[in-house]
Amino acid sequence: MGEQKEIYLTFRDLSSQHFVPVGWYHDTFPGDFGMAMHLHQQFEIMYCEKGSFALAYMPDGPDGDVECVTVPEKCFIVLNAGYYHKIIIQTPEARMYNVELSPQNAFCEQETGLIRKFSPTVREIFSISPQLSEMQRKNERFYIFHDSHDVGMTMRKLVEELLESKNPSYDLAARLLIPKLFIDISRCSSTERTMPSAPTYVRKAILYIQQNFSSPLTVQSIARSVGIAPAYLQRLFKAELNESIHDALTRTRIQNAKMLLKNTTLPNAAIAKLSGFATREKLIYAFKTQEGCLPRDYRSACHKQNMRATPWPPDVELL
């Protein structure tokens, strides 16, 4: 018999269940943080308190393509259950709140009378507002919002309560904060039209390179100028331009060197300095690698072309 595929309940499937917190953290992640693709039956809310992160997900399963969406600072994502995903830190570091909610069909013995009394069903939670009802009806993989109300504060209180409780999943204060969290979410607006896209970061980086190529630049300093992690910017360059940040920087510097070789009589050492190369030798090596000839050969070819393109005036007597 083949392996049976596990069935995950999504927003649309929920009705009489109640949400139980089963995972939570408040943590700061460095830009080089790595996470494996994973999926689970919990519903997840990830809040970006500082910095920026991307959610990488596989809409067609583990054998499909990976897509990414950005969650900027003071925004959050509500993630549906059953989708392969991971986070990618886009800035030098990102500080996040995270809560995972499991839909339970029945109360257990540890859930006391007050918890049972004040734990609304998922149907009741999603009926709080038309926006939540629409979220459940559409049943998208995720929803991204800008925190225009108190979501960050409520997430902080919820996570702090869970971290301090001796029995967090069955803590009354924490359970009371869950419907409050969804009420706050219902008052926020979608960021889909205002989130910075990957091409925006690349364009900003290219502009920064064009304005500063003559200065000592590194991948780290370029990424810092646009506010995302170096590794993530490298991936964006590869995806959009099919070249590395270093290749784009070198290409820009060579273009400037070619202009100076064609239009000035400056020596290679001066051209190297004006174009951002540390030494004359580095200019020559990069020029030979990219253009297939030495700087002097390029200058000579430009000079000969200019001579052919400039005829002698007819009224000049050649001696």
Residue pairs with C-beta under 8 A, 6 or more apart in sequence:
6 41
8 39
8 41
8 81
8 82
9 17
9 41
9 81
9 82
9 103
10 80
10 81
10 82
10 139
11 43
11 80
11 126
11 135
11 136
11 139
12 136
12 137
12 139
14 103
14 122
14 123
14 126
14 136
15 121
15 122
15 123
16 105
16 121
16 122
16 123
17 103
17 104
17 105
17 121
17 122
18 103
18 104
18 107
18 119
18 120
18 121
18 122
19 43
19 101
19 102
19 103
19 104
19 119
19 122
19 125
19 178
20 101
20 102
20 103
20 104
20 169
21 99
21 100
21 101
21 102
21 158
21 162
21 168
21 169
21 174
21 175
21 178
22 42
22 100
22 101
22 102
22 169
23 42
23 44
23 98
23 99
23 100
24 98
24 99
24 100
24 158
24 159
24 162
24 163
24 168
25 96
25 97
25 98
25 159
26 95
26 96
26 97
26 98
26 156
26 159
26 160
26 163
27 95
27 96
27 98
28 50
28 93
28 94
28 95
28 96
29 53
29 87
29 89
29 93
29 94
29 95
29 96
30 89
30 92
30 93
31 89
31 90
31 91
31 92
31 93
31 229
31 230
31 231
31 232
32 89
32 229
32 231
33 87
33 89
35 86
35 87
35 88
36 86
37 56
37 58
37 62
37 84
37 85
37 86
38 84
38 85
38 86
39 82
39 83
39 84
39 85
40 81
40 82
40 100
41 81
41 82
41 102
42 81
42 100
42 101
42 102
43 78
43 79
43 80
43 81
43 100
43 101
43 102
43 103
44 78
44 79
44 98
44 99
44 100
44 101
45 76
45 77
45 78
45 79
45 98
45 99
45 101
45 155
45 181
45 185
46 53
46 55
46 71
46 76
46 77
46 79
46 87
46 96
46 97
46 98
47 75
47 76
47 96
47 97
47 98
47 147
47 151
47 152
47 155
48 71
48 72
48 73
48 74
48 75
48 76
48 94
48 95
48 96
49 73
49 74
49 95
49 96
49 97
49 152
50 73
50 93
50 94
50 95
51 73
51 89
51 90
51 91
51 92
51 93
51 94
51 95
52 70
52 71
52 72
52 73
52 89
52 90
52 91
52 94
52 227
52 228
53 70
53 71
53 87
53 88
53 89
53 90
53 91
53 94
53 96
54 68
54 69
54 70
54 71
54 87
54 88
54 90
54 232
55 68
55 69
55 71
55 77
55 79
55 85
55 86
55 87
55 88
55 142
56 66
56 67
56 68
56 85
56 86
56 87
56 88
57 66
57 67
57 68
57 69
57 83
57 84
57 85
57 86
57 141
57 142
58 64
58 65
58 66
58 67
58 83
58 84
58 85
59 65
59 67
59 83
59 141
61 84
62 84
68 88
68 198
69 77
69 142
69 144
69 195
70 90
70 195
70 196
70 197
70 198
71 77
71 144
71 195
72 191
72 195
72 196
74 146
74 147
74 152
75 144
75 145
75 146
75 147
75 191
75 195
76 144
76 145
76 147
76 151
76 152
76 155
76 185
77 142
77 143
77 144
77 145
78 135
78 142
78 143
78 144
78 145
78 185
79 85
79 141
79 142
80 139
80 140
80 141
80 142
83 141
83 142
87 96
88 232
89 229
89 232
90 228
90 229
90 232
91 227
91 228
91 229
92 224
92 229
97 152
97 155
97 156
97 159
98 159
99 155
99 158
99 159
99 162
99 181
101 178
103 122
107 115
107 116
107 119
110 167
110 169
110 170
111 119
111 170
112 170
112 172
114 172
115 170
115 172
115 175
118 172
118 175
118 176
119 175
119 178
120 179
125 132
125 178
125 179
125 182
126 132
126 133
126 135
126 136
126 182
127 133
128 179
128 182
128 183
128 186
129 183
129 186
129 187
131 186
132 182
132 185
132 186
135 143
143 190
144 190
144 191
144 192
144 195
145 151
145 185
145 188
145 189
145 190
145 191
146 188
146 189
146 190
146 191
146 194
147 188
148 187
148 188
148 189
149 184
149 187
149 188
150 184
151 181
151 184
151 185
151 188
154 177
154 180
154 181
154 184
155 181
157 177
158 174
158 177
158 178
158 181
161 168
161 171
161 173
161 174
161 177
162 168
162 171
162 174
165 171
165 173
165 174
168 174
198 236
198 239
198 240
199 236
199 240
201 226
201 228
201 233
201 236
202 233
202 236
202 237
202 240
202 241
204 225
204 226
205 222
205 223
205 225
205 226
205 233
205 237
205 245
205 248
206 248
208 222
208 225
208 226
209 217
209 222
209 248
209 249
209 252
210 252
213 249
213 252
213 253
213 256
213 275
213 276
214 253
214 256
214 273
214 274
214 275
214 276
215 276
216 276
216 278
217 249
217 276
219 230
219 233
219 234
219 245
219 246
220 230
222 230
222 233
222 245
222 249
223 229
223 230
223 232
223 233
223 245
226 233
233 245
234 244
234 245
237 243
237 244
237 245
237 248
238 244
241 248
243 251
249 276
250 286
250 290
251 290
253 275
253 276
253 277
253 286
254 275
254 286
254 287
254 290
254 291
256 274
256 275
256 276
257 271
257 272
257 275
257 277
257 283
257 287
257 295
258 291
258 298
260 266
260 271
260 274
260 275
261 271
261 295
261 298
261 299
261 302
262 298
262 299
262 302
264 271
266 274
268 280
268 283
268 284
268 295
268 296
269 280
271 283
271 295
272 278
272 279
272 280
272 282
272 283
275 283
277 283
277 286
283 295
284 294
284 295
287 293
287 294
287 295
287 298
288 294
291 298
293 301
312 318
